[in-house]
Amino acid sequence: PLAISNLADIRYDSRGAFLLTLQNGQVWHQVDPDFGTKPRMKVGAKITISPGAMGSYNLKSDQDSRMYKVEPRS
């Protein structure tokens, strides 16, 4: 995995995509929001980010069975 950390903050942009801040300071933005379903993640959730296909990144939470495509934010 590229990162394993706990969720420190979760916010949503105007399109409904989430913006996560991890306790290790990394910030990740959801690439393709699913407009019908919001993630089931709360502060403190264990987040794992791993490399995906063609330079993408996959985010998985211990509180949500889905996997999300994300990109780093600075």
Predicted model as a PDB file, atoms N, CA, C, CB and O in Angstrom, pLDDT in the B-factor column:
MODEL        1                                                                  
ATOM      1  N   PRO A   1       0.824  -1.211   0.000  1.00 69.00           N  
ATOM      2  CA  PRO A   1       0.000   0.000   0.000  1.00 69.00           C  
ATOM      3  C   PRO A   1       0.859   1.262   0.000  1.00 69.00           C  
ATOM      4  CB  PRO A   1      -0.932   0.006   1.212  1.00 69.00           C  
ATOM      5  O   PRO A   1       1.968   1.276   0.533  1.00 69.00           O  
ATOM      6  N   LEU A   2       0.339   2.293  -0.592  1.00 80.00           N  
ATOM      7  CA  LEU A   2       1.006   3.576  -0.638  1.00 80.00           C  
ATOM      8  C   LEU A   2       0.860   4.303   0.695  1.00 80.00           C  
ATOM      9  CB  LEU A   2       0.447   4.425  -1.777  1.00 80.00           C  
ATOM     10  O   LEU A   2       1.786   4.978   1.147  1.00 80.00           O  
ATOM     11  N   ALA A   3      -0.303   4.162   1.318  1.00 82.00           N  
ATOM     12  CA  ALA A   3      -0.552   4.833   2.601  1.00 82.00           C  
ATOM     13  C   ALA A   3      -1.543   4.020   3.421  1.00 82.00           C  
ATOM     14  CB  ALA A   3      -1.086   6.274   2.381  1.00 82.00           C  
ATOM     15  O   ALA A   3      -2.511   3.471   2.895  1.00 82.00           O  
ATOM     16  N   ILE A   4      -1.282   3.958   4.704  1.00 93.00           N  
ATOM     17  CA  ILE A   4      -2.244   3.407   5.661  1.00 93.00           C  
ATOM     18  C   ILE A   4      -2.280   4.401   6.817  1.00 93.00           C  
ATOM     19  CB  ILE A   4      -1.846   1.929   6.149  1.00 93.00           C  
ATOM     20  O   ILE A   4      -1.272   4.632   7.485  1.00 93.00           O  
ATOM     21  N   SER A   5      -3.433   4.976   7.037  1.00 96.00           N  
ATOM     22  CA  SER A   5      -3.567   5.970   8.085  1.00 96.00           C  
ATOM     23  C   SER A   5      -5.032   6.041   8.494  1.00 96.00           C  
ATOM     24  CB  SER A   5      -3.044   7.359   7.616  1.00 96.00           C  
ATOM     25  O   SER A   5      -5.896   5.474   7.826  1.00 96.00           O  
ATOM     26  N   ASN A   6      -5.308   6.733   9.582  1.00 97.00           N  
ATOM     27  CA  ASN A   6      -6.688   6.911  10.007  1.00 97.00           C  
ATOM     28  C   ASN A   6      -7.249   8.208   9.442  1.00 97.00           C  
ATOM     29  CB  ASN A   6      -6.789   6.903  11.539  1.00 97.00           C  
ATOM     30  O   ASN A   6      -6.516   9.168   9.202  1.00 97.00           O  
ATOM     31  N   LEU A   7      -8.546   8.219   9.238  1.00 97.00           N  
ATOM     32  CA  LEU A   7      -9.238   9.376   8.685  1.00 97.00           C  
ATOM     33  C   LEU A   7      -9.330  10.470   9.737  1.00 97.00           C  
ATOM     34  CB  LEU A   7     -10.643   8.986   8.183  1.00 97.00           C  
ATOM     35  O   LEU A   7      -9.815  10.242  10.845  1.00 97.00           O  
ATOM     36  N   ALA A   8      -8.856  11.671   9.377  1.00 98.00           N  
ATOM     37  CA  ALA A   8      -8.908  12.807  10.297  1.00 98.00           C  
ATOM     38  C   ALA A   8     -10.070  13.740   9.959  1.00 98.00           C  
ATOM     39  CB  ALA A   8      -7.585  13.582  10.260  1.00 98.00           C  
ATOM     40  O   ALA A   8     -10.639  14.367  10.853  1.00 98.00           O  
ATOM     41  N   ASP A   9     -10.433  13.837   8.653  1.00 97.00           N  
ATOM     42  CA  ASP A   9     -11.500  14.749   8.240  1.00 97.00           C  
ATOM     43  C   ASP A   9     -12.055  14.297   6.898  1.00 97.00           C  
ATOM     44  CB  ASP A   9     -10.984  16.212   8.154  1.00 97.00           C  
ATOM     45  O   ASP A   9     -11.315  13.796   6.051  1.00 97.00           O  
ATOM     46  N   ILE A  10     -13.357  14.474   6.704  1.00 95.00           N  
ATOM     47  CA  ILE A  10     -13.984  14.193   5.410  1.00 95.00           C  
ATOM     48  C   ILE A  10     -14.914  15.350   5.076  1.00 95.00           C  
ATOM     49  CB  ILE A  10     -14.764  12.827   5.430  1.00 95.00           C  
ATOM     50  O   ILE A  10     -15.743  15.753   5.892  1.00 95.00           O  
ATOM     51  N   ARG A  11     -14.764  15.879   3.861  1.00 94.00           N  
ATOM     52  CA  ARG A  11     -15.610  16.963   3.365  1.00 94.00           C  
ATOM     53  C   ARG A  11     -16.027  16.622   1.944  1.00 94.00           C  
ATOM     54  CB  ARG A  11     -14.870  18.343   3.421  1.00 94.00           C  
ATOM     55  O   ARG A  11     -15.486  15.697   1.337  1.00 94.00           O  
ATOM     56  N   TYR A  12     -16.980  17.363   1.418  1.00 91.00           N  
ATOM     57  CA  TYR A  12     -17.486  17.127   0.068  1.00 91.00           C  
ATOM     58  C   TYR A  12     -17.405  18.417  -0.738  1.00 91.00           C  
ATOM     59  CB  TYR A  12     -18.943  16.598   0.107  1.00 91.00           C  
ATOM     60  O   TYR A  12     -17.668  19.503  -0.222  1.00 91.00           O  
ATOM     61  N   ASP A  13     -17.035  18.284  -2.016  1.00 89.00           N  
ATOM     62  CA  ASP A  13     -16.989  19.464  -2.879  1.00 89.00           C  
ATOM     63  C   ASP A  13     -18.360  19.696  -3.523  1.00 89.00           C  
ATOM     64  CB  ASP A  13     -15.895  19.301  -3.970  1.00 89.00           C  
ATOM     65  O   ASP A  13     -19.318  18.984  -3.222  1.00 89.00           O  
ATOM     66  N   SER A  14     -18.448  20.678  -4.395  1.00 88.00           N  
ATOM     67  CA  SER A  14     -19.726  21.045  -5.005  1.00 88.00           C  
ATOM     68  C   SER A  14     -20.296  19.956  -5.913  1.00 88.00           C  
ATOM     69  CB  SER A  14     -19.562  22.317  -5.794  1.00 88.00           C  
ATOM     70  O   SER A  14     -21.495  19.950  -6.193  1.00 88.00           O  
ATOM     71  N   ARG A  15     -19.446  19.033  -6.375  1.00 86.00           N  
ATOM     72  CA  ARG A  15     -19.917  17.915  -7.212  1.00 86.00           C  
ATOM     73  C   ARG A  15     -20.328  16.709  -6.384  1.00 86.00           C  
ATOM     74  CB  ARG A  15     -18.835  17.504  -8.198  1.00 86.00           C  
ATOM     75  O   ARG A  15     -20.875  15.747  -6.923  1.00 86.00           O  
ATOM     76  N   GLY A  16     -20.072  16.748  -5.082  1.00 87.00           N  
ATOM     77  CA  GLY A  16     -20.403  15.615  -4.228  1.00 87.00           C  
ATOM     78  C   GLY A  16     -19.256  14.651  -4.024  1.00 87.00           C  
ATOM     79  O   GLY A  16     -19.425  13.615  -3.380  1.00 87.00           O  
ATOM     80  N   ALA A  17     -18.077  14.978  -4.570  1.00 92.00           N  
ATOM     81  CA  ALA A  17     -16.898  14.133  -4.379  1.00 92.00           C  
ATOM     82  C   ALA A  17     -16.305  14.414  -3.001  1.00 92.00           C  
ATOM     83  CB  ALA A  17     -15.839  14.383  -5.501  1.00 92.00           C  
ATOM     84  O   ALA A  17     -16.322  15.551  -2.532  1.00 92.00           O  
ATOM     85  N   PHE A  18     -15.781  13.372  -2.356  1.00 94.00           N  
ATOM     86  CA  PHE A  18     -15.202  13.583  -1.029  1.00 94.00           C  
ATOM     87  C   PHE A  18     -13.760  14.054  -1.106  1.00 94.00           C  
ATOM     88  CB  PHE A  18     -15.280  12.307  -0.216  1.00 94.00           C  
ATOM     89  O   PHE A  18     -13.040  13.770  -2.064  1.00 94.00           O  
ATOM     90  N   LEU A  19     -13.360  14.777  -0.078  1.00 95.00           N  
ATOM     91  CA  LEU A  19     -11.993  15.218   0.124  1.00 95.00           C  
ATOM     92  C   LEU A  19     -11.605  14.740   1.510  1.00 95.00           C  
ATOM     93  CB  LEU A  19     -11.838  16.786  -0.031  1.00 95.00           C  
ATOM     94  O   LEU A  19     -12.141  15.207   2.514  1.00 95.00           O  
ATOM     95  N   LEU A  20     -10.660  13.794   1.554  1.00 96.00           N  
ATOM     96  CA  LEU A  20     -10.253  13.192   2.822  1.00 96.00           C  
ATOM     97  C   LEU A  20      -8.914  13.740   3.271  1.00 96.00           C  
ATOM     98  CB  LEU A  20     -10.184  11.669   2.699  1.00 96.00           C  
ATOM     99  O   LEU A  20      -7.998  13.908   2.466  1.00 96.00           O  
ATOM    100  N   THR A  21      -8.806  14.017   4.552  1.00 97.00           N  
ATOM    101  CA  THR A  21      -7.521  14.331   5.165  1.00 97.00           C  
ATOM    102  C   THR A  21      -7.200  13.193   6.124  1.00 97.00           C  
ATOM    103  CB  THR A  21      -7.547  15.728   5.906  1.00 97.00           C  
ATOM    104  O   THR A  21      -8.002  12.851   6.993  1.00 97.00           O  
ATOM    105  N   LEU A  22      -6.014  12.610   5.954  1.00 97.00           N  
ATOM    106  CA  LEU A  22      -5.588  11.511   6.808  1.00 97.00           C  
ATOM    107  C   LEU A  22      -4.770  12.047   7.969  1.00 97.00           C  
ATOM    108  CB  LEU A  22      -4.779  10.476   6.008  1.00 97.00           C  
ATOM    109  O   LEU A  22      -4.251  13.162   7.909  1.00 97.00           O  
ATOM    110  N   GLN A  23      -4.655  11.255   9.022  1.00 97.00           N  
ATOM    111  CA  GLN A  23      -3.882  11.676  10.195  1.00 97.00           C  
ATOM    112  C   GLN A  23      -2.403  11.852   9.875  1.00 97.00           C  
ATOM    113  CB  GLN A  23      -4.044  10.664  11.318  1.00 97.00           C  
ATOM    114  O   GLN A  23      -1.700  12.564  10.591  1.00 97.00           O  
ATOM    115  N   ASN A  24      -1.919  11.211   8.807  1.00 95.00           N  
ATOM    116  CA  ASN A  24      -0.515  11.378   8.415  1.00 95.00           C  
ATOM    117  C   ASN A  24      -0.293  12.660   7.601  1.00 95.00           C  
ATOM    118  CB  ASN A  24      -0.052  10.163   7.605  1.00 95.00           C  
ATOM    119  O   ASN A  24       0.826  12.930   7.163  1.00 95.00           O  
ATOM    120  N   GLY A  25      -1.372  13.461   7.394  1.00 95.00           N  
ATOM    121  CA  GLY A  25      -1.260  14.731   6.687  1.00 95.00           C  
ATOM    122  C   GLY A  25      -1.602  14.672   5.211  1.00 95.00           C  
ATOM    123  O   GLY A  25      -1.762  15.716   4.579  1.00 95.00           O  
ATOM    124  N   GLN A  26      -1.718  13.476   4.643  1.00 95.00           N  
ATOM    125  CA  GLN A  26      -2.055  13.361   3.223  1.00 95.00           C  
ATOM    126  C   GLN A  26      -3.513  13.759   2.986  1.00 95.00           C  
ATOM    127  CB  GLN A  26      -1.803  11.921   2.720  1.00 95.00           C  
ATOM    128  O   GLN A  26      -4.384  13.529   3.825  1.00 95.00           O  
ATOM    129  N   VAL A  27      -3.755  14.369   1.804  1.00 96.00           N  
ATOM    130  CA  VAL A  27      -5.106  14.761   1.405  1.00 96.00           C  
ATOM    131  C   VAL A  27      -5.406  14.081   0.078  1.00 96.00           C  
ATOM    132  CB  VAL A  27      -5.251  16.326   1.292  1.00 96.00           C  
ATOM    133  O   VAL A  27      -4.601  14.122  -0.852  1.00 96.00           O  
ATOM    134  N   TRP A  28      -6.584  13.452   0.002  1.00 96.00           N  
ATOM    135  CA  TRP A  28      -6.985  12.699  -1.191  1.00 96.00           C  
ATOM    136  C   TRP A  28      -8.379  13.132  -1.624  1.00 96.00           C  
ATOM    137  CB  TRP A  28      -6.950  11.169  -0.923  1.00 96.00           C  
ATOM    138  O   TRP A  28      -9.256  13.364  -0.791  1.00 96.00           O  
ATOM    139  N   HIS A  29      -8.575  13.241  -2.952  1.00 96.00           N  
ATOM    140  CA  HIS A  29      -9.831  13.685  -3.536  1.00 96.00           C  
ATOM    141  C   HIS A  29     -10.417  12.567  -4.391  1.00 96.00           C  
ATOM    142  CB  HIS A  29      -9.626  14.969  -4.376  1.00 96.00           C  
ATOM    143  O   HIS A  29      -9.697  11.928  -5.157  1.00 96.00           O  
ATOM    144  N   GLN A  30     -11.717  12.329  -4.263  1.00 94.00           N  
ATOM    145  CA  GLN A  30     -12.397  11.299  -5.055  1.00 94.00           C  
ATOM    146  C   GLN A  30     -12.444  11.733  -6.516  1.00 94.00           C  
ATOM    147  CB  GLN A  30     -13.834  11.037  -4.515  1.00 94.00           C  
ATOM    148  O   GLN A  30     -12.807  12.871  -6.814  1.00 94.00           O  
ATOM    149  N   VAL A  31     -12.081  10.836  -7.426  1.00 93.00           N  
ATOM    150  CA  VAL A  31     -12.000  11.158  -8.843  1.00 93.00           C  
ATOM    151  C   VAL A  31     -13.375  11.138  -9.507  1.00 93.00           C  
ATOM    152  CB  VAL A  31     -11.069  10.186  -9.546  1.00 93.00           C  
ATOM    153  O   VAL A  31     -13.751  12.110 -10.162  1.00 93.00           O  
ATOM    154  N   ASP A  32     -14.122  10.066  -9.355  1.00 84.00           N  
ATOM    155  CA  ASP A  32     -15.422   9.917 -10.008  1.00 84.00           C  
ATOM    156  C   ASP A  32     -16.499   9.664  -8.970  1.00 84.00           C  
ATOM    157  CB  ASP A  32     -15.392   8.773 -11.039  1.00 84.00           C  
ATOM    158  O   ASP A  32     -16.756   8.512  -8.622  1.00 84.00           O  
ATOM    159  N   PRO A  33     -17.139  10.721  -8.465  1.00 81.00           N  
ATOM    160  CA  PRO A  33     -18.162  10.492  -7.440  1.00 81.00           C  
ATOM    161  C   PRO A  33     -19.368   9.747  -7.991  1.00 81.00           C  
ATOM    162  CB  PRO A  33     -18.609  11.815  -6.842  1.00 81.00           C  
ATOM    163  O   PRO A  33     -19.790   9.967  -9.127  1.00 81.00           O  
ATOM    164  N   ASP A  34     -19.911   8.867  -7.170  1.00 74.00           N  
ATOM    165  CA  ASP A  34     -21.159   8.174  -7.478  1.00 74.00           C  
ATOM    166  C   ASP A  34     -22.256   8.999  -6.826  1.00 74.00           C  
ATOM    167  CB  ASP A  34     -21.160   6.664  -6.963  1.00 74.00           C  
ATOM    168  O   ASP A  34     -22.374   9.028  -5.601  1.00 74.00           O  
ATOM    169  N   PHE A  35     -23.057   9.667  -7.643  1.00 68.00           N  
ATOM    170  CA  PHE A  35     -24.001  10.649  -7.127  1.00 68.00           C  
ATOM    171  C   PHE A  35     -25.113  10.049  -6.281  1.00 68.00           C  
ATOM    172  CB  PHE A  35     -24.600  11.402  -8.258  1.00 68.00           C  
ATOM    173  O   PHE A  35     -25.802  10.781  -5.569  1.00 68.00           O  
ATOM    174  N   GLY A  36     -25.305   8.745  -6.341  1.00 68.00           N  
ATOM    175  CA  GLY A  36     -26.363   8.126  -5.555  1.00 68.00           C  
ATOM    176  C   GLY A  36     -25.922   7.645  -4.187  1.00 68.00           C  
ATOM    177  O   GLY A  36     -26.760   7.401  -3.319  1.00 68.00           O  
ATOM    178  N   THR A  37     -24.618   7.504  -3.982  1.00 73.00           N  
ATOM    179  CA  THR A  37     -24.132   6.874  -2.756  1.00 73.00           C  
ATOM    180  C   THR A  37     -23.000   7.679  -2.139  1.00 73.00           C  
ATOM    181  CB  THR A  37     -23.667   5.448  -3.037  1.00 73.00           C  
ATOM    182  O   THR A  37     -21.989   7.936  -2.792  1.00 73.00           O  
ATOM    183  N   LYS A  38     -23.164   8.074  -0.889  1.00 78.00           N  
ATOM    184  CA  LYS A  38     -22.058   8.708  -0.170  1.00 78.00           C  
ATOM    185  C   LYS A  38     -21.292   7.620   0.573  1.00 78.00           C  
ATOM    186  CB  LYS A  38     -22.575   9.813   0.822  1.00 78.00           C  
ATOM    187  O   LYS A  38     -21.885   6.638   1.019  1.00 78.00           O  
ATOM    188  N   PRO A  39     -19.985   7.788   0.707  1.00 84.00           N  
ATOM    189  CA  PRO A  39     -19.192   6.784   1.411  1.00 84.00           C  
ATOM    190  C   PRO A  39     -19.610   6.661   2.871  1.00 84.00           C  
ATOM    191  CB  PRO A  39     -17.713   7.126   1.322  1.00 84.00           C  
ATOM    192  O   PRO A  39     -20.071   7.623   3.486  1.00 84.00           O  
ATOM    193  N   ARG A  40     -19.440   5.474   3.405  1.00 85.00           N  
ATOM    194  CA  ARG A  40     -19.748   5.214   4.813  1.00 85.00           C  
ATOM    195  C   ARG A  40     -18.461   5.224   5.621  1.00 85.00           C  
ATOM    196  CB  ARG A  40     -20.489   3.859   4.983  1.00 85.00           C  
ATOM    197  O   ARG A  40     -18.028   4.194   6.138  1.00 85.00           O  
ATOM    198  N   MET A  41     -17.863   6.387   5.721  1.00 91.00           N  
ATOM    199  CA  MET A  41     -16.617   6.530   6.467  1.00 91.00           C  
ATOM    200  C   MET A  41     -16.788   7.625   7.501  1.00 91.00           C  
ATOM    201  CB  MET A  41     -15.426   6.845   5.522  1.00 91.00           C  
ATOM    202  O   MET A  41     -17.395   8.663   7.237  1.00 91.00           O  
ATOM    203  N   LYS A  42     -16.245   7.377   8.682  1.00 94.00           N  
ATOM    204  CA  LYS A  42     -16.272   8.369   9.754  1.00 94.00           C  
ATOM    205  C   LYS A  42     -14.853   8.624  10.225  1.00 94.00           C  
ATOM    206  CB  LYS A  42     -17.167   7.901  10.932  1.00 94.00           C  
ATOM    207  O   LYS A  42     -13.954   7.812  10.006  1.00 94.00           O  
ATOM    208  N   VAL A  43     -14.666   9.761  10.874  1.00 96.00           N  
ATOM    209  CA  VAL A  43     -13.360  10.100  11.435  1.00 96.00           C  
ATOM    210  C   VAL A  43     -12.881   8.935  12.303  1.00 96.00           C  
ATOM    211  CB  VAL A  43     -13.428  11.427  12.265  1.00 96.00           C  
ATOM    212  O   VAL A  43     -13.631   8.399  13.119  1.00 96.00           O  
ATOM    213  N   GLY A  44     -11.627   8.561  12.109  1.00 97.00           N  
ATOM    214  CA  GLY A  44     -11.044   7.443  12.842  1.00 97.00           C  
ATOM    215  C   GLY A  44     -10.968   6.164  12.026  1.00 97.00           C  
ATOM    216  O   GLY A  44     -10.270   5.227  12.413  1.00 97.00           O  
ATOM    217  N   ALA A  45     -11.680   6.108  10.895  1.00 97.00           N  
ATOM    218  CA  ALA A  45     -11.650   4.911  10.048  1.00 97.00           C  
ATOM    219  C   ALA A  45     -10.228   4.650   9.561  1.00 97.00           C  
ATOM    220  CB  ALA A  45     -12.613   5.065   8.843  1.00 97.00           C  
ATOM    221  O   ALA A  45      -9.467   5.587   9.316  1.00 97.00           O  
ATOM    222  N   LYS A  46      -9.876   3.384   9.423  1.00 97.00           N  
ATOM    223  CA  LYS A  46      -8.569   3.009   8.870  1.00 97.00           C  
ATOM    224  C   LYS A  46      -8.680   3.074   7.351  1.00 97.00           C  
ATOM    225  CB  LYS A  46      -8.121   1.568   9.351  1.00 97.00           C  
ATOM    226  O   LYS A  46      -9.534   2.418   6.754  1.00 97.00           O  
ATOM    227  N   ILE A  47      -7.816   3.866   6.734  1.00 97.00           N  
ATOM    228  CA  ILE A  47      -7.816   4.085   5.293  1.00 97.00           C  
ATOM    229  C   ILE A  47      -6.554   3.465   4.702  1.00 97.00           C  
ATOM    230  CB  ILE A  47      -7.904   5.604   4.954  1.00 97.00           C  
ATOM    231  O   ILE A  47      -5.451   3.674   5.208  1.00 97.00           O  
ATOM    232  N   THR A  48      -6.729   2.700   3.624  1.00 96.00           N  
ATOM    233  CA  THR A  48      -5.599   2.141   2.881  1.00 96.00           C  
ATOM    234  C   THR A  48      -5.672   2.652   1.449  1.00 96.00           C  
ATOM    235  CB  THR A  48      -5.607   0.572   2.920  1.00 96.00           C  
ATOM    236  O   THR A  48      -6.711   2.540   0.798  1.00 96.00           O  
ATOM    237  N   ILE A  49      -4.579   3.210   0.963  1.00 96.00           N  
ATOM    238  CA  ILE A  49      -4.501   3.683  -0.415  1.00 96.00           C  
ATOM    239  C   ILE A  49      -3.421   2.882  -1.114  1.00 96.00           C  
ATOM    240  CB  ILE A  49      -4.204   5.221  -0.485  1.00 96.00           C  
ATOM    241  O   ILE A  49      -2.296   2.768  -0.627  1.00 96.00           O  
ATOM    242  N   SER A  50      -3.779   2.330  -2.258  1.00 96.00           N  
ATOM    243  CA  SER A  50      -2.834   1.504  -3.006  1.00 96.00           C  
ATOM    244  C   SER A  50      -2.835   1.917  -4.475  1.00 96.00           C  
ATOM    245  CB  SER A  50      -3.184   0.001  -2.863  1.00 96.00           C  
ATOM    246  O   SER A  50      -3.824   2.460  -4.969  1.00 96.00           O  
ATOM    247  N   PRO A  51      -1.735   1.662  -5.171  1.00 95.00           N  
ATOM    248  CA  PRO A  51      -1.666   1.990  -6.594  1.00 95.00           C  
ATOM    249  C   PRO A  51      -2.677   1.176  -7.384  1.00 95.00           C  
ATOM    250  CB  PRO A  51      -0.254   1.746  -7.137  1.00 95.00           C  
ATOM    251  O   PRO A  51      -2.894  -0.005  -7.116  1.00 95.00           O  
ATOM    252  N   GLY A  52      -3.291   1.830  -8.362  1.00 93.00           N  
ATOM    253  CA  GLY A  52      -4.234   1.155  -9.253  1.00 93.00           C  
ATOM    254  C   GLY A  52      -3.645   1.067 -10.654  1.00 93.00           C  
ATOM    255  O   GLY A  52      -2.439   1.218 -10.846  1.00 93.00           O  
ATOM    256  N   ALA A  53      -4.495   0.828 -11.607  1.00 91.00           N  
ATOM    257  CA  ALA A  53      -4.062   0.705 -12.996  1.00 91.00           C  
ATOM    258  C   ALA A  53      -3.783   2.079 -13.608  1.00 91.00           C  
ATOM    259  CB  ALA A  53      -5.124  -0.037 -13.821  1.00 91.00           C  
ATOM    260  O   ALA A  53      -4.450   3.063 -13.288  1.00 91.00           O  
ATOM    261  N   MET A  54      -2.799   2.127 -14.483  1.00 91.00           N  
ATOM    262  CA  MET A  54      -2.491   3.308 -15.288  1.00 91.00           C  
ATOM    263  C   MET A  54      -2.328   4.586 -14.456  1.00 91.00           C  
ATOM    264  CB  MET A  54      -3.575   3.514 -16.313  1.00 91.00           C  
ATOM    265  O   MET A  54      -2.856   5.635 -14.823  1.00 91.00           O  
ATOM    266  N   GLY A  55      -1.610   4.499 -13.353  1.00 90.00           N  
ATOM    267  CA  GLY A  55      -1.289   5.671 -12.557  1.00 90.00           C  
ATOM    268  C   GLY A  55      -2.385   6.139 -11.617  1.00 90.00           C  
ATOM    269  O   GLY A  55      -2.273   7.208 -11.017  1.00 90.00           O  
ATOM    270  N   SER A  56      -3.436   5.356 -11.484  1.00 93.00           N  
ATOM    271  CA  SER A  56      -4.519   5.744 -10.581  1.00 93.00           C  
ATOM    272  C   SER A  56      -4.249   5.217  -9.172  1.00 93.00           C  
ATOM    273  CB  SER A  56      -5.877   5.218 -11.102  1.00 93.00           C  
ATOM    274  O   SER A  56      -3.299   4.467  -8.949  1.00 93.00           O  
ATOM    275  N   TYR A  57      -5.100   5.623  -8.227  1.00 96.00           N  
ATOM    276  CA  TYR A  57      -4.988   5.178  -6.841  1.00 96.00           C  
ATOM    277  C   TYR A  57      -6.343   4.686  -6.345  1.00 96.00           C  
ATOM    278  CB  TYR A  57      -4.460   6.317  -5.939  1.00 96.00           C  
ATOM    279  O   TYR A  57      -7.383   5.246  -6.693  1.00 96.00           O  
ATOM    280  N   ASN A  58      -6.320   3.641  -5.535  1.00 96.00           N  
ATOM    281  CA  ASN A  58      -7.531   3.056  -4.963  1.00 96.00           C  
ATOM    282  C   ASN A  58      -7.560   3.301  -3.460  1.00 96.00           C  
ATOM    283  CB  ASN A  58      -7.609   1.540  -5.268  1.00 96.00           C  
ATOM    284  O   ASN A  58      -6.558   3.106  -2.772  1.00 96.00           O  
ATOM    285  N   LEU A  59      -8.705   3.725  -2.960  1.00 96.00           N  
ATOM    286  CA  LEU A  59      -8.876   3.966  -1.536  1.00 96.00           C  
ATOM    287  C   LEU A  59      -9.875   2.976  -0.982  1.00 96.00           C  
ATOM    288  CB  LEU A  59      -9.332   5.412  -1.264  1.00 96.00           C  
ATOM    289  O   LEU A  59     -10.940   2.764  -1.561  1.00 96.00           O  
ATOM    290  N   LYS A  60      -9.529   2.373   0.138  1.00 96.00           N  
ATOM    291  CA  LYS A  60     -10.397   1.414   0.827  1.00 96.00           C  
ATOM    292  C   LYS A  60     -10.449   1.790   2.298  1.00 96.00           C  
ATOM    293  CB  LYS A  60      -9.888  -0.057   0.642  1.00 96.00           C  
ATOM    294  O   LYS A  60      -9.435   2.153   2.894  1.00 96.00           O  
ATOM    295  N   SER A  61     -11.638   1.701   2.876  1.00 96.00           N  
ATOM    296  CA  SER A  61     -11.834   1.994   4.294  1.00 96.00           C  
ATOM    297  C   SER A  61     -12.283   0.735   5.008  1.00 96.00           C  
ATOM    298  CB  SER A  61     -12.866   3.131   4.491  1.00 96.00           C  
ATOM    299  O   SER A  61     -12.947  -0.120   4.420  1.00 96.00           O  
ATOM    300  N   ASP A  62     -11.919   0.621   6.279  1.00 96.00           N  
ATOM    301  CA  ASP A  62     -12.387  -0.533   7.057  1.00 96.00           C  
ATOM    302  C   ASP A  62     -13.862  -0.391   7.436  1.00 96.00           C  
ATOM    303  CB  ASP A  62     -11.535  -0.701   8.324  1.00 96.00           C  
ATOM    304  O   ASP A  62     -14.439  -1.316   8.007  1.00 96.00           O  
ATOM    305  N   GLN A  63     -14.484   0.761   7.125  1.00 93.00           N  
ATOM    306  CA  GLN A  63     -15.901   0.983   7.451  1.00 93.00           C  
ATOM    307  C   GLN A  63     -16.811   0.916   6.230  1.00 93.00           C  
ATOM    308  CB  GLN A  63     -16.070   2.326   8.123  1.00 93.00           C  
ATOM    309  O   GLN A  63     -18.022   1.091   6.361  1.00 93.00           O  
ATOM    310  N   ASP A  64     -16.255   0.667   5.046  1.00 91.00           N  
ATOM    311  CA  ASP A  64     -17.033   0.702   3.811  1.00 91.00           C  
ATOM    312  C   ASP A  64     -16.525  -0.411   2.900  1.00 91.00           C  
ATOM    313  CB  ASP A  64     -16.930   2.102   3.109  1.00 91.00           C  
ATOM    314  O   ASP A  64     -15.317  -0.565   2.723  1.00 91.00           O  
ATOM    315  N   SER A  65     -17.429  -1.176   2.329  1.00 90.00           N  
ATOM    316  CA  SER A  65     -17.022  -2.302   1.493  1.00 90.00           C  
ATOM    317  C   SER A  65     -16.592  -1.872   0.089  1.00 90.00           C  
ATOM    318  CB  SER A  65     -18.154  -3.298   1.393  1.00 90.00           C  
ATOM    319  O   SER A  65     -15.979  -2.657  -0.634  1.00 90.00           O  
ATOM    320  N   ARG A  66     -16.903  -0.646  -0.299  1.00 91.00           N  
ATOM    321  CA  ARG A  66     -16.567  -0.184  -1.648  1.00 91.00           C  
ATOM    322  C   ARG A  66     -15.128   0.302  -1.740  1.00 91.00           C  
ATOM    323  CB  ARG A  66     -17.511   0.929  -2.073  1.00 91.00           C  
ATOM    324  O   ARG A  66     -14.505   0.662  -0.742  1.00 91.00           O  
ATOM    325  N   MET A  67     -14.618   0.301  -2.972  1.00 92.00           N  
ATOM    326  CA  MET A  67     -13.311   0.867  -3.259  1.00 92.00           C  
ATOM    327  C   MET A  67     -13.545   2.130  -4.085  1.00 92.00           C  
ATOM    328  CB  MET A  67     -12.381  -0.162  -4.013  1.00 92.00           C  
ATOM    329  O   MET A  67     -14.425   2.161  -4.945  1.00 92.00           O  
ATOM    330  N   TYR A  68     -12.757   3.167  -3.821  1.00 93.00           N  
ATOM    331  CA  TYR A  68     -12.935   4.451  -4.500  1.00 93.00           C  
ATOM    332  C   TYR A  68     -11.663   4.845  -5.218  1.00 93.00           C  
ATOM    333  CB  TYR A  68     -13.343   5.545  -3.504  1.00 93.00           C  
ATOM    334  O   TYR A  68     -10.564   4.589  -4.725  1.00 93.00           O  
ATOM    335  N   LYS A  69     -11.801   5.472  -6.391  1.00 94.00           N  
ATOM    336  CA  LYS A  69     -10.673   6.024  -7.125  1.00 94.00           C  
ATOM    337  C   LYS A  69     -10.402   7.426  -6.581  1.00 94.00           C  
ATOM    338  CB  LYS A  69     -10.953   6.054  -8.669  1.00 94.00           C  
ATOM    339  O   LYS A  69     -11.312   8.247  -6.475  1.00 94.00           O  
ATOM    340  N   VAL A  70      -9.137   7.689  -6.237  1.00 95.00           N  
ATOM    341  CA  VAL A  70      -8.762   8.973  -5.656  1.00 95.00           C  
ATOM    342  C   VAL A  70      -7.485   9.509  -6.312  1.00 95.00           C  
ATOM    343  CB  VAL A  70      -8.566   8.837  -4.132  1.00 95.00           C  
ATOM    344  O   VAL A  70      -6.755   8.791  -6.995  1.00 95.00           O  
ATOM    345  N   GLU A  71      -7.251  10.803  -6.074  1.00 96.00           N  
ATOM    346  CA  GLU A  71      -6.013  11.430  -6.514  1.00 96.00           C  
ATOM    347  C   GLU A  71      -5.477  12.277  -5.367  1.00 96.00           C  
ATOM    348  CB  GLU A  71      -6.236  12.294  -7.798  1.00 96.00           C  
ATOM    349  O   GLU A  71      -6.253  12.797  -4.566  1.00 96.00           O  
ATOM    350  N   PRO A  72      -4.149  12.419  -5.281  1.00 95.00           N  
ATOM    351  CA  PRO A  72      -3.583  13.211  -4.190  1.00 95.00           C  
ATOM    352  C   PRO A  72      -3.849  14.696  -4.399  1.00 95.00           C  
ATOM    353  CB  PRO A  72      -2.077  12.958  -4.069  1.00 95.00           C  
ATOM    354  O   PRO A  72      -3.931  15.174  -5.531  1.00 95.00           O  
ATOM    355  N   ARG A  73      -3.979  15.404  -3.306  1.00 92.00           N  
ATOM    356  CA  ARG A  73      -4.097  16.866  -3.321  1.00 92.00           C  
ATOM    357  C   ARG A  73      -3.034  17.426  -2.398  1.00 92.00           C  
ATOM    358  CB  ARG A  73      -5.529  17.339  -2.885  1.00 92.00           C  
ATOM    359  O   ARG A  73      -2.670  16.803  -1.401  1.00 92.00           O  
ATOM    360  N   SER A  74      -2.544  18.600  -2.735  1.00 74.00           N  
ATOM    361  CA  SER A  74      -1.524  19.211  -1.870  1.00 74.00           C  
ATOM    362  C   SER A  74      -2.108  20.367  -1.083  1.00 74.00           C  
ATOM    363  CB  SER A  74      -0.326  19.694  -2.699  1.00 74.00           C  
ATOM    364  O   SER A  74      -1.399  21.003  -0.301  1.00 74.00           O  
TER     365      SER A  74                                                      
ENDMDL                                                                          
END                                                                             
